Amino acid sequence: MDLEVWFLGTGGSIPSPGRGLPSIAIRRRGELLIFDIGEGTQKQIIKLGLGFPSKMRIFITHLHGDHIFGLPGLLQTLSMLHREHPLQVYGPRGTREFLDPLLATGLVKATFPVLLREVVGGEVLDFGEYEIRTALGKHSVANIAYALVEKPRPGKFYPEKARELGVPEGPLWSKLQRGESVEVGGRVVHPQQVLGPPRRGRKVVYSGDTAKCSSVVELARGADLLIHEATFSKSLTERAERDLHSTSVWAAEVAKEAGAKLLALVHISPRYADPKVLEQEAREIFSNTFIPNDGDCIAIPLPD
Amino acid sequence: MDLEVWFLGTGGSIPSPGRGLPSIAIRRRGELLIFDIGEGTQKQIIKLGLGFPSKMRIFITHLHGDHIFGLPGLLQTLSMLHREHPLQVYGPRGTREFLDPLLATGLVKATFPVLLREVVGGEVLDFGEYEIRTALGKHSVANIAYALVEKPRPGKFYPEKARELGVPEGPLWSKLQRGESVEVGGRVVHPQQVLGPPRRGRKVVYSGDTAKCSSVVELARGADLLIHEATFSKSLTERAERDLHSTSVWAAEVAKEAGAKLLALVHISPRYADPKVLEQEAREIFSNTFIPNDGDCIAIPLPD
């Protein structure tokens, strides 16, 4: 049950020779969740061989061009590939005003329904095995931060306990492992009798564009991976305050206060051809920090 | 007086791992002319270090998404760079209906005037040292093919003739070389007395998306470089007929009939991971054919 985070575009505002516009993809059990869709996203998906599975969802953090101008091309490509499965898009209020004219021009002749849900922050979207939690960030326009939170899994299975209770190895074990009760020789065996305590799922959080804010700290509580924007070095703190972006230091403070396990800095301003200084500044506060490059992927292992 | 042709995106319809969506840039004496602007064009311009000069013009061949979805992002980037110089855009009828809503949404807050001229094919646009000629292709929607044609330069300068006529080396020679008459000791010396016959300028032609058609043959007459779409191999001729695209063979026939000097095949379908077969098919008809890769540049020398 792999969960991979693909950094499709790690730059911000304007592409640089090394960094494309914002997009993060999470691949999990055949699903592809795309967070932000800057220009060039479809090219990255194709180049990295991620494919366009029927179970694909798009989450837009905010309506600035650098985060959304890859959507028209993706919709066109999916139509050329004759997609029929509906595509679910989530975004802040106003996303409809961007999407509807696009679909109306005839330039994108979508061969599939595009289903839009606008969110304001605070909603929890339930997708069965996981949920997507949302929080309003602190930016010049409404920015939704997203958290993918897997629901707890059943606890560890103890075969010796099952044997003691007379449950034969085979399909009944699988049922117990999934958390279901089984009947053996007229007796009911409950999963609690053969399983350890439920194990937590994984949590990955993406800030979108935001200054440091408590709502993202809360959303990121205990995250296995926090992907936080760090547009500026701390030397440009005043600029970050004015533009409502984050410095590397603010991102690190959010990770530390949230008790996150790992911090990835993204939305790197094109002024930093070598963003090592941002990484160093952040590590002084939160050591487990890295700056991914476009195309990088990290797998988040299941907790024990 | 360099003239460079940069192949920014050489794929067609859908990006492939190796080829981005259509865009060709011509750099000439500090001007940048962009022909088609598929998604990813601005990233290529930045990556290749071409910059965004004040003298930049955009020519759109037709209103299919893969040829124009890079425009919103470019306009946004130019605005973030505080461009003030007007940007001239040329495209087929209907370009205004694409551009106006884009500028109206507020997503692109253009800091400069975007001046649009719609063309139908057959117009000649005069830019002083060169003109852009247009022709209507043969596609599923109106497609404008463009030819950059430099005006003739003054002929070769013969210093010995100037000396014989008593014109001293220096500023007067420069005037004669530019085609202006000069006065020496009460006598007028005309440029024709010291120059050879006018020398032709260079010609670069870009087809956009089109089946083989006589209007593009006419437009490409004697071109130094014809950039022609070759979406399909000749084995898919029926498909090309149906979709009004070209095969490699058709592109080569156009080059041959037009008496072009060099043929570049672009708009390569993503089905051809290795398009060597297209190149071979074309070379059987027109040997001076090549398939550029994304990022390739060729310089077109001045004719003698």
Contacts between the chains, C-beta under 8 A, distances in Angstrom:
chain1	res1	chain2	res2	distance
A	13	B	80	5.9
A	14	B	46	7.5
A	14	B	77	5.0
A	14	B	80	5.7
A	14	B	81	7.4
A	15	B	42	6.3
A	15	B	43	4.3
A	15	B	46	5.5
A	15	B	47	7.8
A	15	B	77	7.7
A	16	B	46	6.6
A	17	B	46	6.1
A	17	B	47	4.6
A	17	B	49	7.8
A	20	B	43	6.1
A	21	B	43	7.9
A	21	B	73	7.3
A	39	B	39	5.7
A	39	B	40	6.6
A	39	B	42	7.1
A	39	B	43	7.2
A	39	B	69	7.9
A	39	B	70	6.8
A	39	B	72	7.8
A	39	B	73	4.1
A	40	B	39	6.6
A	40	B	40	5.1
A	40	B	43	5.7
A	42	B	15	6.3
A	42	B	39	7.1
A	43	B	15	4.4
A	43	B	20	6.0
A	43	B	21	8.0
A	43	B	39	7.2
A	43	B	40	5.8
A	46	B	14	7.5
A	46	B	15	5.5
A	46	B	16	6.6
A	46	B	17	6.1
A	47	B	15	7.9
A	47	B	17	4.6
A	49	B	17	7.8
A	63	B	107	6.6
A	64	B	107	7.6
A	65	B	72	6.1
A	65	B	73	6.3
A	65	B	76	4.1
A	65	B	107	5.1
A	65	B	108	6.2
A	66	B	73	7.3
A	66	B	76	6.8
A	68	B	107	7.6
A	69	B	39	7.9
A	69	B	69	7.5
A	69	B	72	4.8
A	69	B	73	4.5
A	69	B	76	7.2
A	70	B	39	6.8
A	72	B	39	7.8
A	72	B	65	6.1
A	72	B	69	4.9
A	72	B	72	7.8
A	73	B	21	7.3
A	73	B	39	4.1
A	73	B	65	6.3
A	73	B	66	7.3
A	73	B	69	4.5
A	76	B	65	4.1
A	76	B	66	6.8
A	76	B	69	7.2
A	77	B	14	5.0
A	77	B	15	7.7
A	80	B	13	5.9
A	80	B	14	5.7
A	81	B	14	7.4
A	97	B	105	7.1
A	98	B	105	6.5
A	98	B	107	6.6
A	101	B	101	5.2
A	101	B	105	7.2
A	105	B	97	7.1
A	105	B	98	6.5
A	105	B	101	7.2
A	107	B	63	6.6
A	107	B	64	7.6
A	107	B	65	5.1
A	107	B	68	7.6
A	107	B	98	6.6
A	108	B	65	6.2
